[in-house]
């Protein structure tokens, strides 16, 4: 242009993202987070193509409208029509032609009333009540599918039937479903979904460190890609894990694989502890726009822009977090959702110490005030996690320690005092961290207040070595050094740890007063049909075996046994009222040798309606990997919450090999005075 003239060239740039839709849940706690989602077009509630796939069908059949005149629309369970009184975890009688007809009518009205929405959901999520009538069971792939909870065939027959009818009147609309849980496996009698059906297939790529997991996931995705014209991914990148759950290379590999099969969109349950995972979550947003980007180059860009001269050290720090997450450990299962023990096992004390050293060096090397502030947030976040990791490691030492003489009793008391000191420092640090006005504070408030994902009230499960160790110490003094029993008890009281102090006082109160054990057949001496009388059993799979073993109890008596359990337990129900206190315990041992299995003592509550109590975090639990060298105690203090009508004592085994056996003996539930 002429001198003094400003000429601006304007051009339109249209960028079509590789992944659409992009839906993030659990990542909008506060306004800056919401704005970030908006800018990246990952807003959960945004109207986008092929979005509706989550559980909706309960709205089609409200009991107030249909239950009285048409109970046959609802699932047949144990020979009776089950009429829901609330909630969404049920499916109608999907073999009933009227159910199909009414679902089609509802979907058509939905599309007419929502012209901007292109999909209607028939998705099945965490369903508990499904129809057992002969016609529905005839839709299943095998006669025992109902017992095995394999419902893919009936579900996709129903989905296809509705989709065919919708195509006649709304050819540009879709039926959505969630390929998850009891319908995740491909059906045996439905070769393909209708072209106007789309599915979001769930996966936990975070667990690809487990042997064979990635290959099995790939095989399943390939099969579904052959059966569905429109397929998208559903994954869980955070799960509210307060220890580092960082795996950006696995995430990038998953996205490349999915795109190679033509997968379209992604729904991500983020719910992440962002100070541990920020580079990965930022890279996720970039890869959803262009999956061909190199993950290492993306991470290098993040480190350079965020940490100034400390970028090389921060790369080493996050590489450490990734290696640690991908490392198998004894007792580790990987399912971390609302499970503080699984989260404690997600890293190791050694890796935490190394991470703290790297962050200290990075802070000094940054050469930039803002970069140093960012590194301090990471350091505080790792310290927040460290209390869980260190406490669990100390507890494991205490549980494995055989208190058999004065030196071992002294060692146990020293470990208990160390654990109590760690717990006191944790309480102060956690309280301060929650009030911080930065990314760490916002993450903590979001994951603990906006949603109840952080398992903070489960802290007793990683500090339970303190109470269990106190019981072992007191038992040894009572039998071998009775004159020093009160001195040992006073030392335990002085730890200042509430649960250790209360457990010690409860044990002494029970010991001195010979308190009554409320459990029936606590030593498993009375047997009926090869199993301990008065104890019920439950198992997730048929392979678990329950029984008894003579001369294998603590004093050569009878022990109860659980063998080969994925997850199984003995249970006993005891009437209870709100505000009561108990000490519950059981002794466990591996037989004939220790394996990967875990023993757990849990006390759950039933409310006045006979349902499981809604306050799951009030349920005390203690877990140990049992040894074959000696008996170990599992003990929990029980405080019954409001609306309690009964408590259920659960003596469990989980993760056992097929020949592993857990021995249990001398279970007890002692009532305590309201104040210790």
C-alpha positions in Angstrom: 0.0 0.0 0.0 0.9 3.6 0.1 3.3 4.9 2.8 1.4 5.3 6.1 -1.2 2.7 5.0 -1.7 -0.5 7.0 -2.6 -3.4 4.8 -3.9 -6.6 6.5 -4.4 -9.8 4.5 -7.3 -11.8 5.8 -7.7 -15.5 5.1 -10.0 -18.1 6.4 -8.4 -21.2 8.0 -10.7 -24.1 8.6 -9.2 -26.9 10.7 -11.2 -30.2 11.0 -10.2 -32.2 14.1 -9.2 -35.8 13.7 -11.4 -36.7 16.7 -15.1 -35.7 16.8 -16.9 -35.6 19.1 -14.4 -34.8 21.9 -16.2 -35.0 25.2 -14.4 -34.5 28.5 -16.1 -35.1 31.8 -14.6 -34.2 35.2 -12.5 -31.3 34.0 -14.5 -28.2 34.6 -14.2 -27.5 38.4 -13.7 -23.7 38.2 -14.2 -20.9 35.6 -10.6 -21.1 34.2 -11.0 -24.8 33.6 -14.4 -24.3 32.0 -12.9 -21.7 29.7 -10.1 -24.0 28.7 -12.7 -26.7 27.8 -14.6 -24.2 25.8 -11.6 -23.1 23.8 -10.6 -26.7 23.0 -14.3 -27.6 22.2 -14.4 -30.4 24.8 -17.4 -29.2 26.7 -19.4 -32.1 28.0 -22.9 -30.7 27.4 -22.2 -29.2 24.0 -24.6 -30.4 21.2 -22.3 -32.4 18.8 -22.9 -35.2 16.3 -23.4 -38.7 17.7 -23.3 -37.7 21.3 -26.2 -39.4 23.0 -25.1 -42.9 24.1 -25.4 -43.1 27.9 -28.2 -44.7 30.0 -31.5 -43.0 29.1 -34.1 -45.8 28.7 -35.4 -45.6 32.2 -37.0 -42.3 31.2 -39.0 -44.0 28.5 -40.8 -46.2 31.1 -41.6 -44.1 34.2 -43.3 -46.4 36.7 -45.8 -43.7 37.6 -47.1 -44.0 34.0 -46.9 -47.7 33.3 -46.3 -49.8 36.4 -50.0 -50.3 37.5 -51.5 -51.4 34.2 -48.4 -52.8 32.5 -46.0 -54.4 35.0 -44.9 -56.7 32.1 -42.9 -53.8 30.8 -40.5 -54.1 33.7 -37.8 -56.8 34.4 -38.8 -60.2 35.8 -36.5 -61.0 38.7 -36.8 -64.1 40.8 -40.2 -64.9 39.3 -41.7 -61.4 40.0 -42.0 -58.2 38.0 -39.6 -55.8 39.6 -41.0 -52.2 39.7 -38.3 -49.6 40.2 -38.8 -47.0 42.9 -36.0 -44.7 41.6 -32.6 -44.8 40.0 -31.5 -45.8 36.5 -29.8 -49.1 36.9 -32.4 -51.3 35.3 -33.6 -52.3 31.9 -37.2 -53.0 30.7 -38.3 -56.4 29.4 -36.6 -56.0 26.0 -38.3 -59.0 24.4 -41.7 -57.5 24.8 -42.9 -56.1 21.4 -44.7 -53.2 23.2 -41.5 -52.2 24.9 -39.9 -52.0 21.5 -42.9 -50.1 20.1 -43.0 -47.6 22.9 -39.2 -47.0 22.8 -39.5 -46.2 19.0 -42.4 -43.8 19.7 -40.5 -42.1 22.4 -37.4 -41.7 20.3 -39.3 -40.3 17.4 -41.0 -37.7 19.6 -37.5 -36.9 21.0 -36.1 -36.2 17.6 -39.1 -34.1 16.6 -38.7 -32.1 19.8 -34.9 -31.7 19.5 -34.2 -31.0 15.9 -30.6 -29.9 16.7 -29.8 -33.4 18.3 -29.0 -36.2 15.9 -29.0 -39.2 18.3 -31.0 -41.0 20.9 -29.4 -43.3 23.5 -30.2 -46.9 24.3 -26.9 -47.3 26.2 -26.5 -49.7 29.0 -24.1 -48.7 31.8 -23.8 -50.0 35.4 -27.1 -52.0 35.2 -28.0 -54.2 38.1 -31.6 -55.3 37.2 -32.2 -57.1 33.9 -35.1 -59.2 32.9 -35.1 -62.9 33.4 -38.3 -63.9 31.6 -38.1 -66.8 29.2 -38.5 -64.6 26.1 -35.6 -62.3 27.2 -33.4 -65.3 28.1 -34.1 -66.7 24.6 -32.5 -63.6 23.2 -29.3 -64.4 25.0 -26.5 -66.5 23.4 -26.6 -69.4 25.8 -29.0 -70.8 28.5 -26.6 -69.8 31.3 -25.9 -66.3 29.9 -28.2 -64.7 32.6 -26.2 -66.3 35.4 -22.9 -65.3 33.8 -24.2 -61.8 33.2 -23.5 -61.9 29.4 -26.1 -59.7 27.9 -24.6 -58.5 24.6 -26.9 -60.6 22.4 -30.2 -59.4 23.8 -29.0 -55.8 24.0 -27.8 -55.5 20.5 -30.9 -57.3 19.1 -33.0 -54.7 20.9 -30.8 -51.8 19.7 -31.0 -53.0 16.1 -34.8 -53.5 16.3 -35.3 -49.9 17.4 -32.7 -48.6 14.9 -34.5 -50.2 12.0 -37.8 -48.5 12.9 -36.1 -45.1 13.4 -34.5 -45.3 10.0 -37.9 -45.4 8.3 -39.0 -42.0 9.7 -35.7 -40.3 10.6 -33.1 -41.5 8.2 -30.6 -38.9 9.2 -30.7 -39.7 13.0 -28.8 -42.3 15.0 -29.2 -44.7 17.9 -26.3 -44.5 20.4 -25.0 -47.2 22.8 -22.2 -47.8 25.2 -20.1 -50.9 24.6 -19.3 -51.5 28.2 -19.6 -53.8 31.2 -22.2 -56.6 30.6 -22.4 -55.8 26.8 -18.8 -55.1 26.0 -18.1 -58.4 24.4 -19.3 -58.8 20.8 -22.6 -60.7 20.5 -22.5 -64.3 19.2 -25.8 -64.0 17.3 -25.7 -60.4 16.0 -23.1 -60.2 13.2 -23.3 -56.4 12.8 -25.0 -53.2 14.2 -27.3 -51.3 11.9 -25.6 -48.5 10.0 -27.6 -45.9 12.0 -26.2 -47.2 15.3 -23.0 -45.8 16.8 -21.1 -47.1 19.9 -18.6 -45.8 22.3 -16.3 -48.8 23.4 -14.8 -48.6 26.8 -11.1 -49.3 27.5 -8.6 -48.8 30.3 -5.4 -48.2 28.4 -3.8 -47.1 31.6 -3.6 -50.8 32.4 -1.6 -51.8 29.4 1.4 -52.4 31.7 -0.5 -55.7 32.6 0.6 -58.7 30.6 -1.7 -59.4 27.7 -4.0 -56.4 28.4 -3.1 -54.3 25.4 -3.3 -57.3 23.0 -6.7 -58.2 24.3 -8.0 -54.7 24.1 -6.7 -54.4 20.5 -8.4 -57.7 19.5 -11.7 -56.5 21.0 -11.6 -53.1 19.2 -10.8 -54.7 15.9 -13.8 -57.0 16.2 -16.1 -54.1 17.0 -14.7 -52.1 14.2 -15.8 -54.8 11.8 -19.3 -54.9 13.3 -20.0 -51.1 13.6 -20.0 -48.4 10.9 -19.6 -45.7 13.6 -17.3 -46.5 16.5 -15.7 -44.2 19.1 -13.6 -44.6 22.2 -14.5 -44.2 25.9 -11.6 -44.2 28.4 -10.6 -43.1 31.9 -7.6 -40.9 32.1 -7.7 -39.9 35.8 -10.1 -41.8 38.1 -9.3 -39.3 40.9 -6.0 -41.0 41.6 -4.1 -38.9 44.1 -0.8 -40.7 43.2 0.8 -40.1 39.8 -1.2 -41.9 37.0 0.9 -40.6 34.1 1.2 -42.6 30.8 1.3 -40.2 27.8 3.1 -42.7 25.4 0.4 -45.3 26.0 -2.3 -42.6 25.4 -0.7 -41.6 22.1 -0.3 -45.3 21.1 -4.0 -45.9 21.8 -5.1 -42.9 19.7 -3.0 -44.0 16.8 -4.3 -47.5 16.9 -7.9 -46.3 17.1 -7.5 -44.0 14.1 -6.0 -46.8 12.1 -9.3 -48.6 12.5 -11.4 -45.5 11.7 -12.7 -44.7 15.2 -14.4 -41.3 15.2 -14.8 -39.6 18.6 -13.7 -39.9 22.2 -15.4 -39.6 25.6 -12.8 -39.1 28.3 -13.5 -39.3 32.0 -10.7 -37.0 33.0 -11.0 -36.6 36.8 -7.3 -36.2 36.9 -4.9 -35.0 39.6 -3.6 -32.3 37.2 -0.4 -31.4 39.0 0.7 -35.0 38.3 -0.6 -35.3 34.7 -0.7 -31.8 33.2 1.7 -32.6 30.2 -0.3 -35.7 29.3 -3.7 -33.9 29.4 -2.3 -31.0 27.4 -1.0 -33.5 24.8 -4.4 -35.2 24.8 -6.0 -32.0 23.6 -3.4 -31.5 20.9 -3.6 -35.1 19.7 -7.4 -35.0 19.4 -7.0 -32.4 16.8 -4.1 -34.1 15.0 -3.3 -37.7 16.1 -0.2 -37.8 13.9 1.7 -35.4 16.1 4.8 -36.9 17.8 4.2 -37.3 21.6 7.8 -36.8 22.5 7.9 -33.5 20.6 4.7 -32.4 22.3 6.1 -33.2 25.7 9.4 -31.4 24.9 7.3 -28.3 23.9 5.4 -28.4 27.2 8.5 -28.7 29.3 10.4 -25.9 27.5 7.5 -23.5 27.7 6.6 -24.3 31.4 9.9 -24.8 33.2 12.5 -22.6 31.5 16.0 -23.8 32.3 14.7 -26.7 34.4 13.1 -28.4 31.4 15.6 -31.2 31.2 15.1 -32.1 34.9 11.4 -31.9 34.6 11.5 -34.3 31.6 13.5 -36.7 33.8 10.8 -36.2 36.6 7.9 -37.0 34.3 9.7 -39.9 32.7 10.2 -41.3 36.2 6.4 -40.9 36.9 5.6 -42.8 33.7 8.1 -45.6 34.4 6.7 -45.9 37.9 3.1 -46.1 36.8 4.0 -48.8 34.2 5.8 -51.0 36.8 4.0 -54.1 38.1 4.2 -54.6 41.9 3.1 -57.4 44.2 -0.5 -56.9 45.1 -1.1 -54.3 42.5 -4.3 -54.6 40.4 -4.4 -51.2 38.7 -8.0 -50.5 39.3 -7.5 -47.3 41.4 -11.0 -45.8 41.3 -11.9 -44.7 44.9 -9.3 -47.3 46.2 -6.6 -45.7 48.3 -4.6 -49.0 48.6 -4.5 -49.4 44.8 -3.4 -45.8 44.6 -0.7 -46.3 47.1 0.7 -49.2 45.0 0.6 -47.1 41.8 4.2 -45.9 42.7 6.9 -46.9 45.1 8.6 -45.1 48.1 11.9 -45.2 46.2 10.4 -43.5 43.1 8.7 -40.8 45.3 12.0 -40.0 47.0 13.7 -39.8 43.6 11.0 -37.6 42.3 11.3 -35.2 45.3 15.0 -35.0 44.7 14.6 -34.1 41.0 12.0 -31.5 41.8 14.3 -29.9 44.4 17.1 -29.7 41.8 14.6 -28.4 39.2 13.5 -25.5 41.4 17.1 -24.4 41.8 17.8 -24.7 38.1 14.7 -23.0 36.7 16.1 -19.4 36.6 12.6 -18.1 36.3 10.2 -17.1 39.1 7.1 -18.4 37.3 8.7 -21.7 36.4 9.9 -22.1 40.0 6.3 -21.5 41.2 5.0 -24.2 38.8 7.6 -26.7 40.0 6.7 -26.0 43.6 3.1 -27.0 42.8 4.4 -30.3 41.4 6.6 -30.8 44.5 3.7 -30.2 46.9 1.5 -32.5 44.9 4.0 -35.3 45.1 4.4 -34.6 48.9 0.6 -34.9 49.2 0.8 -38.3 47.5 3.9 -39.4 49.4 2.0 -39.6 52.7 -0.2 -42.3 51.3 2.7 -44.3 49.7 5.0 -44.1 52.8 2.2 -44.9 55.2 1.2 -48.0 53.3 4.9 -49.2 53.1 5.2 -48.8 56.9 2.0 -50.6 57.4 3.2 -53.5 55.3 6.3 -53.8 57.5 4.3 -53.8 60.6 1.9 -56.4 59.3 4.7 -58.7 58.2 6.6 -58.3 61.5 6.4 -61.4 63.8 6.3 -60.0 67.3 7.9 -63.0 69.2 10.4 -61.5 71.6 11.5 -58.2 73.2 13.6 -57.0 70.2 10.7 -57.5 67.8 8.3 -55.9 70.2 10.6 -52.9 70.4 10.9 -52.8 66.6 7.2 -52.8 66.2 6.7 -50.0 68.7 9.3 -47.9 66.8 7.5 -48.5 63.5 4.2 -47.6 65.1 5.6 -44.3 66.4 7.1 -43.5 63.0 3.8 -44.2 61.3 1.9 -42.0 63.9 4.4 -39.1 63.3 3.9 -39.4 59.5 0.1 -39.4 60.0 0.3 -36.2 62.1 2.4 -34.4 59.5 0.0 -35.7 56.8 -3.1 -34.2 58.5 -1.4 -30.8 58.8 -0.1 -30.8 55.2 -3.4 -32.0 53.7 -5.4 -29.4 55.5 -3.1 -26.6 54.2 -3.0 -28.0 50.7 -6.8 -28.0 50.3 -6.9 -24.3 51.0 -4.2 -23.3 48.5 -5.2 -20.9 45.8 -3.4 -22.6 42.9 -3.7 -25.7 40.7 -3.1 -28.1 43.6 -5.8 -26.5 45.7 -8.3 -26.4 42.9 -7.6 -30.0 42.0 -8.1 -31.1 45.6 -11.4 -29.1 46.0 -12.7 -30.3 42.6 -12.0 -34.0 43.2 -13.2 -34.0 46.8 -16.0 -31.5 46.8 -17.4 -31.2 43.3 -17.3 -35.0 43.1 -16.4 -37.4 45.8 -13.5 -39.1 43.9 -10.6 -38.7 46.3 -10.6 -41.6 48.8 -9.4 -39.4 51.6 -11.7 -41.0 54.2 -10.1 -44.3 53.4 -6.8 -43.2 55.0 -7.2 -45.9 57.7 -6.7 -48.5 55.0 -3.1 -47.4 54.4 -2.4 -46.6 58.1 -3.9 -49.8 59.4 -0.6 -51.3 60.2 -0.5 -49.1 63.2 -3.6 -50.5 64.9 -2.7 -54.1 63.8 0.8 -53.7 65.1 -0.5 -52.3 68.4 -2.7 -55.4 68.8 0.3 -57.7 68.1 2.5 -55.8 70.6 -0.2 -55.8 73.4 -0.9 -59.5 72.8 2.8 -60.4 73.2 3.1 -58.3 76.4 -0.1 -59.8 77.8 1.3 -63.4 77.3 5.0 -62.9 77.9 5.7 -59.6 79.8 2.4 -58.9 81.6 4.2 -56.6 84.1 5.1 -54.3 81.2 1.7 -54.4 79.5 0.6 -51.0 80.9 3.9 -49.4 80.0 3.6 -50.6 76.4 0.0 -49.4 76.3 0.9 -46.0 77.5 3.6 -45.7 74.9 0.9 -46.4 72.2 -1.4 -43.8 73.7 1.4 -41.2 73.5 1.7 -41.6 69.8 -1.2 -39.2 69.5 -2.6 -41.2 66.5 -6.4 -41.4 67.2 -6.9 -44.9 65.7 -3.8 -46.4 67.3 -4.7 -44.9 70.7 -8.4 -46.0 70.4 -7.4 -49.5 69.3 -5.0 -50.0 72.2 -7.6 -48.7 74.7 -10.3 -50.9 73.1 -8.0 -54.0 73.2 -7.2 -53.4 76.9 -10.9 -52.8 77.7 -11.8 -56.1 76.0 -8.9 -58.0 77.6 -9.6 -56.8 81.1 -13.4 -57.2 81.0 -13.5 -60.4 78.9 -16.0 -58.7 76.6 -18.6 -60.7 74.7 -17.9 -61.6 71.1 -21.0 -60.9 69.1 -20.1 -63.1 66.2 -21.6 -66.6 66.0 -19.2 -69.5 65.5 -16.2 -67.0 65.5 -13.6 -69.8 65.5 -15.3 -71.8 62.7 -15.5 -74.9 64.9 -19.1 -75.7 64.1 -19.4 -77.1 60.5 -22.4 -77.8 58.3 -22.1 -79.1 54.8 -18.3 -78.7 54.8 -18.6 -74.9 55.6 -18.6 -72.9 58.9 -22.1 -72.7 60.3 -23.6 -69.2 60.7 -21.4 -67.7 57.9 -22.8 -66.9 54.5 -20.6 -66.9 51.4 -20.3 -64.7 48.3 -18.0 -65.0 45.2 -17.7 -62.9 42.1 -16.9 -66.0 40.0 -17.8 -69.7 40.4 -14.1 -70.8 40.9 -13.8 -69.8 44.5 -14.0 -72.7 47.0 -15.1 -72.2 50.7 -14.3 -74.8 53.4 -12.6 -75.6 56.6 -9.2 -77.1 57.5 -8.7 -79.2 60.7 -5.6 -78.6 62.8 -4.6 -75.5 60.8 -6.1 -72.9 63.1 -4.2 -70.6 65.4 -3.9 -73.2 68.2 -4.2 -76.3 66.1 -7.9 -75.9 65.8 -10.2 -75.5 62.8 -9.6 -72.7 60.3 -12.0 -71.4 57.7 -10.6 -71.4 54.1 -11.1 -69.6 50.8 -9.2 -71.0 47.8 -8.8 -69.7 44.3 -10.8 -66.5 44.7 -10.9 -63.6 42.3 -13.0 -61.9 45.0 -14.9 -63.9 47.6 -15.9 -63.6 51.3 -17.5 -65.1 54.3 -20.1 -62.8 55.7 -22.2 -62.5 58.9 -24.9 -59.9 59.6 -25.3 -58.4 63.1 -28.2 -56.1 64.2 -26.8 -52.6 65.1 -27.9 -49.0 65.8 -26.5 -45.6 64.9 -23.7 -44.3 67.1 -22.4 -47.7 68.3 -18.7 -48.6 68.5 -17.0 -51.9 67.9 -13.6 -53.5 67.5 -13.7 -56.1 64.7 -10.8 -58.4 64.0 -9.7 -61.7 62.4 -6.4 -63.5 62.1 -5.2 -64.7 58.6 -2.5 -66.8 57.2 -1.5 -68.1 53.7 -1.5 -71.9 53.1 0.6 -73.6 52.1 2.6 -70.7 50.7 2.1 -67.0 50.1 1.1 -65.8 46.6 -0.4 -62.7 45.1 -3.7 -63.0 46.9 -4.9 -60.4 49.5 -6.9 -60.9 52.7 -9.3 -58.1 53.7 -11.6 -57.4 56.7 -14.4 -55.0 55.9 -17.5 -54.0 57.9 -20.4 -52.7 55.8 -23.7 -51.2 57.0 -27.4 -51.8 56.1 -29.8 -49.0 56.5 -33.3 -49.1 57.9 -34.7 -50.0 54.4 -32.4 -53.0 54.2 -30.2 -51.4 51.5 -26.4 -50.9 51.7 -25.7 -47.7 53.4 -25.0 -44.8 51.0 -22.0 -43.6 53.0 -19.4 -46.0 51.6 -16.4 -44.1 53.0 -17.7 -44.8 56.6 -17.1 -48.5 56.1 -13.8 -49.5 57.7 -11.5 -51.9 55.9 -8.0 -53.4 56.4 -6.1 -55.4 53.8 -2.9 -57.5 53.9 -1.0 -59.9 51.7 -1.0 -62.9 54.1 2.2 -64.7 55.0 2.7 -68.4 55.5 5.3 -67.7 58.3 2.8 -66.7 60.9 -0.7 -65.5 61.7 -1.4 -61.8 61.1 -4.3 -59.7 62.6 -6.7 -57.6 60.6 -8.5 -55.1 62.8 -10.8 -52.2 62.3 -12.6 -49.8 64.7 -16.2 -49.5 63.7 -18.5 -46.5 64.2 -22.0 -47.0 62.9 -23.4 -44.1 60.9 -26.8 -42.6 61.0 -29.7 -44.8 59.7 -27.8 -48.0 60.5 -30.0 -51.1 61.1 -27.3 -53.8 60.8 -23.7 -54.3 60.1 -22.1 -57.0 57.9 -18.7 -58.4 58.7 -16.9 -59.5 55.6 -13.8 -61.8 55.7 -12.5 -61.7 52.1 -9.8 -63.1 49.8 -9.0 -61.5 46.4 -6.6 -61.9 43.6 -5.7 -65.5 44.5 -4.0 -68.0 42.2 -6.2 -71.0 41.5 -4.4 -73.1 44.2 -3.9 -70.3 46.8 -5.6 -70.8 50.1 -6.4 -68.2 52.8 -6.8 -69.5 56.4 -9.0 -67.4 58.7 -9.4 -67.9 62.5 -10.7 -66.3 65.6 -12.9 -63.6 64.1 -14.4 -61.2 66.6 -16.8 -58.3 66.9 -16.6 -56.7 70.3 -19.0 -53.9 71.5 -17.2 -50.9 73.0 -18.4 -48.1 75.3 -19.4 -45.0 73.4 -16.3 -43.2 74.5 -12.9 -45.0 74.7 
